[in-house]
Structure formats: C-alpha cells, structure tokens
Amino acid sequence: HMKMEVDDPSSMKNVTFRANGLMVAEFVQPPFEADVNFDVLFIDINTLPKNIYVQFEAVDYLGQTTTQAVNVMVYKRHIWTFETVGEIWPTASALPNGNIVFGNNNNKLFCLNQNGGQEWVINTSGSITVKTGVNQSNSSSYYSGLDGNVYGVNSGSSNQWSMNMQSPPSGGLVHQNGQVYVASYSGTVYSLTEGGGGVSWQVALPGFISSSPEVAPDGTVYIGCQDNSMYAIQNGSIIWSIPTGGEVWSSPTFGADQRIYFGSNDGWVYSVKQDGGPWWVTEVQGQMWGKPLVASDGSIYVASTSKYVSKHDPQTGDMVWETKTEGLSYSSPAEGPNGNIYIGTTGGKVFCLDFETGLIQWTYTIGDTIHATPLIVGNKLFIGSTDRNMYSLWVGQPN
C-alpha cells in the first residue's frame, strides 16, 4: 500500500507512482493512494527479501514538479509453520531462552525453539486449552488439561509433580514468587507451591470460573467469576468483590497507580482502584473474554466479540479510536515493536494496528479460528490456530 501527502496551495494536475521503473498508479485528484499487487512488479514471494525502488512525482497546474524516491526492502511476513495433530487454543508462553511452550487438544505439550524446531514434547492425560505458566528463573513450566490435573515440569521436560483439582482449569496458569496460581472451572482458586504442588491456600468462589488469575506484585490474586463479579484474594481470603451486569470471563490487568482494568460480558470495561473503589466504566459493546492491554504509552486497548478493537484514555475510559476487524476476538491485544498492536480473530487473521490511529497496517491470514493472544518475543510473533498449526511471523525487521 502506497500513500503520498501533497502540500501545495494549488491543485494537483497529475500525480504518479512508479515502482522499479514501472508506472503502477496515476491520479488527477486525491486521495493519492494505491494498492499494488506484487505480481504486477514481477515479484514472487519465494524471491523475498527484495528491494523496490519507489518514485513519486506530483505536478501542479503551474507546471511545478516535485519528485521523491525511496528504497523499500520487502520481506516475507511468514517465518515458519509447525504442524501438530490437535487444535491449538492456548496462548504460547516464552521460556527465558526464547523457546516457546504450548499445548494442544491432542494431549500434547510442545516446546519449540525460535526456528520452529521441536525441543521436546510431553504426552498429557487431557487436552490442553489454557496457557502454560513459566518460572522465568529456572525454566520450569506448569500446565493443566481437561482431566483437571495440574503438573509441574522441570527444564528437562519431565513431570515432577501433579495435583488434581477435580475439574478442568478455568484459564491460564501463573507463576510468581514461588507459587503457581490456577483456578478450576468448578469455582476454586488455588495457590500451589512451585516445587511440589502442595496447596498453600484455596478459595471457593460462588460460581463457575472462566477467567485466568492475575497476580499483582504484592501477591494479591484478581480473578473474574460467573456470578457477575471480579474478586481480589490475599493469602487465601477474599478482600473485596466488584459486581457487574454480566458474567466476568475477562481476566484483569494492572495499570498506573495500582489500578485494575477488566471487562464483563455486560459489554462494559471497568477500572477500579487497588482497594476496589470505583474509577470509571466505559461501554465497548460485545463480550470481553480476554483481558485489556495496558500498553507502554499507558493507554488501554480492548478487544471483544463486537469485532472491534478500541483504544481508551486510562484516566477517563474515553474512547480514542476503534477499528473493526474480521471475526470475533476471543483473546487479548498484544503490544509489539514499532508502536503497533496485534490481535487474532475467529476469521483466522492476525491484524496489526497502528498504536496512535488504529489504522490497519497489515493482516496475515492463517488456516482457521484463533483463540489465542499473540505472543511476541523480540521481532517475532507466535500464534496457534484451530487448524492445528503454530505459526511464527515477523513483526519487526528480520535479523
């Protein structure tokens, strides 16, 4: 996609775009934008990376001419595809060495290196549909499947311990400060010791749970419940709950001044203070099943089943922009390099949106529905699909 901005007191008589010497677009009135297929430039994807010499020329009615020329290096977006024989629902997790860990619906837990090579695989006793927890200090990982067992795995890919919750997990597992946090769909939140899986504490909530626990730096656990509430738990005791107008499947996230942000199936995003006091609410329509993103600029980014991704002011909740995608978003937006936001949809597409404007920078179509949040490590994005494959894409300039 090529776009040219012209600043001139008089109208343009003619604007032309050339690529590698070929005329690819000509205009006599704005907007001066063109979509040019690679095959027009005799470029095949297998020949990438390739340099394109782009020339812009604008002529006004006074006969004055302005030209600009730039070299553009074009790379392949796709890096590799790793095929499994089970649908991939969970978000992948990154180990300290850059390897990624994820499970699939065919009772497997995989570890891949950044080149898409399999480092190890574990045969599990149930389908894995939620994110694996990772200990960033020693590369241990923690997973749970539909059989209700929670497992601790050492860096050598061996199961070290297990604990049975008598119910499938509600969402992803979290490791922090020597504890593994997990919740069962039946409604119990657990804090387990990382070394042996012993129960440090457990709390039963008054409803089913579809949310993932999120743990604040002070150890407070926040989790949504299908009794229409968000809960805060400290050392095995509920310290507050926030009622909403719908079931809370969304997981919370933390922002500046220890504020908490989360969505509800009532179509609203809530911001509360650390003590549970209200801050703001804003309507986004659609149900939120992932969690809001608090990006490096402090803004809040939200995806929902409305098919829209929106940006919000962290102080007021006011919407800054919204962009419609193709398909529902079951997961969360992710921040990447170069000021972009990434999201996957049920339409089987990954969308890259501009940080400031929300404009779609690019899309990449994969095989089928995406349930996962994109995992971004450096300049690479990793995401799985119900087409049974894990994909790696460039989101920054290749090395």
Buried (B, 14 or more C-beta within 10 A) or exposed (E): EBEBEBEEEEEBBEBBBBBBEEEBBEBEEEEBEBEBEBEEBEBEEEEBEBEBEBBBBBBBEEEEEBEEEEEEEBEBBBBBBBEBEBBBBBBBBBBEEEBBBBBBBBBBBBBBEBEBEEBBBBEBEBBBBBBBBBBEEEBBBBBBBBBBBBBBBBBEBEBBBEBEBEBBBBBBBBBBEEBBBBBBBBBBBBBBBBEEBEEBBBBEBEBBBBBBBBBBEEBBBBBBBBBBBBBBBBEBEBEBBBEBEBBBBBBBBBBEEEBBBBBBBBBBBBBBEBEBEEBBBBEBEBBBBBBBBBBEEEBBBBBBBBBBBBBBBBBEBEBBBBBEBEBBBBBBBBBBEEBBBBBBBBBBBBBBBBBEEBEBBEBBEBEBBBBBBBBBBEBBBBBBBBBBBBBBBBBBEEE
